[in-house]
Amino acid sequence: MSVCPVIMLFLTANQLHGAISDIQQHLGSDCSLNIKNITEEDHGLYICQQYVNGQQQGADARAE
């Protein structure tokens, strides 16, 4: 298993729901973030950021 950087996930105009509360369970082997079983209530703009040693790696990843 590879070591993934710190992942921060934000959702604007809504709240994060329990499905994302344990984010490590949603990381793929390539450190991709997999969100499953979404509902209409999960709508919004998601912003994902990766950090290594306190430094952000790359640009924010956004998904609506």
C-alpha positions as CSV (number, residue, x, y, z in Angstrom):
1,M,0.0,0.0,0.0
2,S,1.4,3.4,-0.9
3,V,1.6,6.3,1.5
4,C,-1.0,9.0,0.6
5,P,-0.5,12.6,1.4
6,V,-2.9,14.3,3.8
7,I,-6.2,14.8,2.0
8,M,-8.6,17.6,2.9
9,L,-12.1,17.6,1.4
10,F,-14.4,20.6,1.6
11,L,-18.0,20.9,0.5
12,T,-19.5,24.3,-0.1
13,A,-23.1,25.3,0.4
14,N,-23.9,22.1,2.3
15,Q,-22.4,19.8,4.9
16,L,-20.3,16.7,4.7
17,H,-22.3,13.6,5.5
18,G,-21.2,10.5,7.4
19,A,-20.1,8.7,4.3
20,I,-17.0,10.9,4.1
21,S,-16.3,11.0,7.9
22,D,-13.6,8.3,7.6
23,I,-11.8,9.5,4.5
24,Q,-9.0,6.9,4.6
25,Q,-11.6,4.2,3.8
26,H,-12.3,6.0,0.5
27,L,-8.7,6.3,-0.8
28,G,-7.8,4.1,-3.8
29,S,-4.4,2.4,-4.1
30,D,-3.3,5.3,-6.2
31,C,-4.4,7.8,-3.5
32,S,-7.5,8.8,-5.6
33,L,-10.6,9.7,-3.6
34,N,-13.6,7.4,-4.3
35,I,-17.0,8.6,-3.1
36,K,-19.8,6.1,-3.4
37,N,-23.5,5.8,-2.7
38,I,-24.2,9.5,-3.1
39,T,-27.7,11.0,-2.9
40,E,-29.3,14.3,-4.0
41,E,-28.6,15.6,-0.5
42,D,-24.9,15.3,-1.2
43,H,-25.0,17.9,-4.0
44,G,-22.6,20.9,-3.9
45,L,-19.1,21.8,-4.9
46,Y,-16.5,19.5,-3.5
47,I,-12.9,20.7,-3.3
48,C,-10.1,18.3,-2.6
49,Q,-6.6,19.3,-1.6
50,Q,-3.4,17.2,-1.0
51,Y,-0.6,18.2,1.3
52,V,2.8,16.7,1.9
53,N,4.9,18.1,4.8
54,G,2.5,21.0,5.1
55,Q,2.9,22.0,1.4
56,Q,0.0,21.8,-0.9
57,Q,0.7,19.5,-3.9
58,G,-0.8,20.8,-7.2
59,A,-4.0,22.7,-7.7
60,D,-7.3,22.1,-5.9
61,A,-9.4,19.4,-7.5
62,R,-13.0,20.4,-7.9
63,A,-16.1,18.4,-8.6
64,E,-19.8,19.4,-8.7
